[in-house]
């Protein structure tokens, strides 16, 4: 966990140290004229990371409606068949994907594996008649959400390994937005390093944010 000021200081002393964005009169500080730019790029990076990794999650309770098998996970459903959990505001445009479908007994049921619980698109669930009878009257949906925008006084809460990834992302966009082939090449190089970094993180689960699902396919088919 670090403040935005601490994060921008890392950039000033690292990837962006020899750029016009750094205040030459104060060691390790971004020039005040560039703070809004760096903040905007940081927010873009947080959205990118939270789309790739389940860094921000929330839950919805879904109550079945007789005769209805398809349930869009959208704002108009809240107050009808959807109910927010823990007073978290549901923002439809921040929804990324379904992570877990949890029965009232606490068991997690696999989706998109056996035809009983499917995601026809990223923000909807379709239940078979058998699954609705088994799970009735409702299930809890844990979903992945985009990171909310931060302001200058906010704290960035990321696993340590992804703090480095965020620095690489911001640096890549900063250089890519500058004129000149040299800057473009540097931006491309930082972005390639960013992609490699998060790829290794995902493969090795260095940030401990991989999804772990209990496999209930046999139970869902009635074998147990």
N, C-alpha and C positions, 0 to 999 in steps of 0.2 A: 504494500500500500504506500502511495506517495502522493504528495500534493501536485497540482499542475505546475506550480512554481519550481518544485524539485525536478519534475520531469523536463521542463523547458531548460533548466540549468544543465541537465545531463546532455541535452541536445547541443547546447551552446558550447560545452566543453568536449563534445564528441563529434558526431557526424556533421554538425553545422558550424564548427568552430572557426572556419576561415571564410565565412559568408557575410554578406551585408546585414543579415538578420541578427548578428551578434553585436552587442554593445561593446565597442572596443575600449571604452573607458572603465567598464566594470567587468571583472573576470567572471565568466560563467553566467552571464545574464543575456537574455534575448533583448534586442533593441525594442523599446516600448512601441515603436511604430509597426513592429512585426508581430506583436503579441496576438492580435486578433487573427492574423493569418495562421500562426502556429496552433492556436486554439481550434480553429476551424479544421485544420488538417488532422489534429488529434482526435476530434470528434468523428471524422471520417474513418480514422483508424480503429476507433472503438467499435463503430458499427461493423466494420469489416471483420474484426476479430470475434465479435459476439455473434456474427452470422456463421462463422466457421466453427466456433467452439461454444458449448452450452455454458457461457459465463453468466448469463442472466436468465433465470427461470422463474416461472410463476405457475399458478394452478387455477383451473376452472372446474366447477362441478357441472356435470352434464346429466340432466334428468330426462329419461326416455319419454317420448310421446307415442301413444299407441298408434300403430300404423305408419310411423315415420322411421325410416332407416338411415337417411342421410342427414347429417348435422353440420352445417357450415359453422366454423368457429369465427364468427364475425360479431361486430358490435350490436347489431339488431337482435342477436340471439340472447344477449344479456338481459335478464329479467323475464325471459320466456323459458327456454330450456337450458340456458347457461346462467351460472351464478359465480361471481368472483370469490376467491378464497383469500382470507387475511386482509381484506379491504384494499387489495391491490387493484389499481385502475387498469382495466383492459383497454389497450390501444391496438386496434386492428392492424394499423400500418406497421406496428413494431413486431407483429407475430412472425416467427421464422418457421417453426415446424413443431409437430407433436413429438414429445420424447417418450412419455409413458401413458398408458391407460391403466388406471388403478381401480380395482374393485373395492367395494365397501369393506371387505375382509382384509384389505391391505395388500392383497396380491397384485402384482403387475402382470398384465396380459399382453402378449406380443401382438403387434399389429403389422400388417402387410406381409404375413408369413403363411397363413392358412385359409384366407378367404373369409374369415369370420369378422375380423375388424380390419378395415382397409382405409387408406387415405387416397381417395380419388384425385385430390390435388392437395397442395401443401397445407391448406387451412380448412380441411373438412374431414369428417370421419363417417364411414358407412359401416353399419353393424348388420350382421346377418340376423335373421329371426331367432335362430338358436342362441346366438351370443346375447341378444337382448333379453331373452327368457332367463338365461343363466345369470346375467349381471344386474337385472332389474332390481331396484327402480332407477339407480343412477351409478355413474362412474366419475372418478376424478381424473382430469386431464392435466398432466404436467407438460408444459410447453417451453420452448426456447424463445427468448425475446431479444430484440436489439437493445444495445446499451443506450440509455438516455443521454442526451447532450450534457456536457459539463460546462461550467463557467470557470472563470479564472481562480476563484476562491475554493473550488471543489477539490476533492481527493479522488485519485484514480485507484481503483481496487482491482488489480490484476495479479495472477500468479507471477512470481518473479521472472520466469522464463519468457513470459509474454510481454513484460515491460520492455525487454530488448527488441522484441518483434514490433512493438508500437513505435519505438524510436526509428527503426529501419523504415517502417511504412511512412512516417511523417517526413523523414529525410528524402525518401524516394519521390514523394509528391512535390516537396519543396523544390528540388532540383529539376524535376520534370516540367515544372511551371515556368522555369527561367528560360531565357532565350539562349540559343547557341548549342551547337552539336555536342560540345564537351559537357555541358550541364545535362543535356538529355541523356547522354551515355552514362553519366554518373547516377542520374535518377533511375535509369534502367538497371544498373548494377545493384543499387540498393534494393530495388523491388525484387530482383532475382534472389538476392540474399534473404529478403523477407520471406519469400515463398519457400525457400529451402529451409529456413529456420522454423516456420510453422509446420512444414511437412515433417521435419524430424521430431518436433514436439508432439505432433499427433501420432506418429508411428511409435514413439517410445512412451507416450503419455507422461511427458516430463512435468506438465502442469497439473496432472491429476484431474482433468476435466473431461475425460472420455466418458461416453454414455455406457452404463452397465445395465443390461436388461435381464431379468429372470426369464428363462425360456419356458413358456407354458404351452407350447404347441401340442404336446401329447395330452395334457389335461383339457385343453380347449377342444380337442377332437373326441374327448370322452374315453381315452384309454386308461386314465387313472381316476 
